Amino acid sequence: MEADDILESSGKWLKACEVNRKNRLYGVALYSLEMSVEMALKAVLYKLNIEVPKMHNITGQMRAVAKENTKLSKEFRDSIDKITDVFSTLIEYRAPSGYSFEYNFSENELKDKLEGLYAESKTIIELCRKTVRSM
């Protein structure tokens, strides 16, 4: 496995998000968006030769790595608060987006959350791609 393989997986999840967003399946799209960002962040860890955790919420690890690792670009390190804020929100909505019937979320609520996170998530994914390519 290589960081590029993980980024490829991130791209597939993003494509799934976009297809489901277009088809108004907002819960599935939001879940896919979370997975896309998660894979992109894990690609950065992998590229740094850091063991990729087998958990979804890696915000704490990303903050620590950004603080300590000078191999990361200044742009990535300077963006870590925004990255982890957006990712934390995606993590918060991971289960509700997959199990909306158990969380009493309407499609409109999921749509609003998706639309609020979509552009920022794409920016994070692109920053992760750029970071991996530059190392």
N, C-alpha and C positions, 0 to 999 in steps of 0.2 A: 504494500500500500504506500502511496505517495500523497503529498499534500495536494497535488493536482487531481488525484482520484477523489479526494474528499471535496474539493471544489466542484468537481463534476457532479457529485451527488447533490451539493448545494444548488447547482444549476437546475438539476432535475426537479428538486423540491420547489424552486422558484417557478419553473414552468408549470408544475402542478397547481401552484397558487394562482398563477395567471389564468389558466384554463378554468379553474373552479370559480375564480372571481368573475370572469366573463359569463359563466353559466349561472351566476348568482347563488352559488353554493358557498356562502360566506364562512361557515364554520370550517369546512374542509380547506378553504383557501387560507384562513387564518392559521390553522394547524400547519399547513404546508409552509407558510411564511416563517413560522417559528423554526421549523426544521431546517429551512434554507439558511437562516441566520446562524443557527446552531452549528451546522456543518461548516459554514464559512469561518466561524470563530475557531472551530476545532482544527481546521486546516492550518491556521496561523500557529496554533500550539504544536501541531505535528511538524511544521516546517522548522520550528525552534527546537526540535528534538525533545519536546516535553510530552510525557505520556498523556494521551488523550483520555480524559475521564469517561467512564461508562455511566454518565449521569447527564441529565439535560441542563440543569442549572449550573453553569460554569462562570457566573458573573464574578464571584470572589476570586477565582483563579485568574480570570482575565485582568482584573484590577491589579492583582499582585504582579503578574507578568509584565504588564504595561509600566508599572512603577519601577521594576527592577531590571528589565531587559533592554539594553541599549541597541540591540539588533533591530528592534522595532523602529519604524520611522517616527519622526517627531509628530507628523500628522496623525498617525495611529495613536500614539501616546497622548497627544493633546485631545483626541476625540474619545478617550476611554470612558469618560463620564456619560457622554451621550450614547455611546455604544451600549454600555451596561444598563442605562436607564431604559432604552428601547427594548433591549433583550429581556430585561426583568419583566417588563410589561407583557411581552410575548409569552414568557414562561407563565406568568400569572393567568393568561388566557388560554394556555395550552389545553388543560383538561376541559374547561368550559367549551372550547371550540370543538373538541372531539366528542364531548358528552353533553351537548347543550340541553338535551331533554332532562338531564339530571340537575342542571344548574339554572333552569328557568330563564335562559337567554333566548330572546327572539332573534330571528334572522336579521332584523333591522339593527339590533344592538351589536351583533357580530359584524355586520356590514360597517357600521360606524367605527368600530374598533379597528377593523381591517384597513379601512380607508385612512384612518389617522396614523397608522403605522407603516403603511405600504412604501411610501416614498423614502422615509428615513431608513427602513430596512434595506431597500435596494442600494442606498448610499453606503450602508455598512457592509453589505456583501461586496460591493465594488472596491471598497477600501481594503477589505480582507484579501481580495484577489490581487490588488496592486501590491499589498504588503508581501504576500507570498512570492510574487514574481520578483520583487526587489531584493529578496534575501538569497 
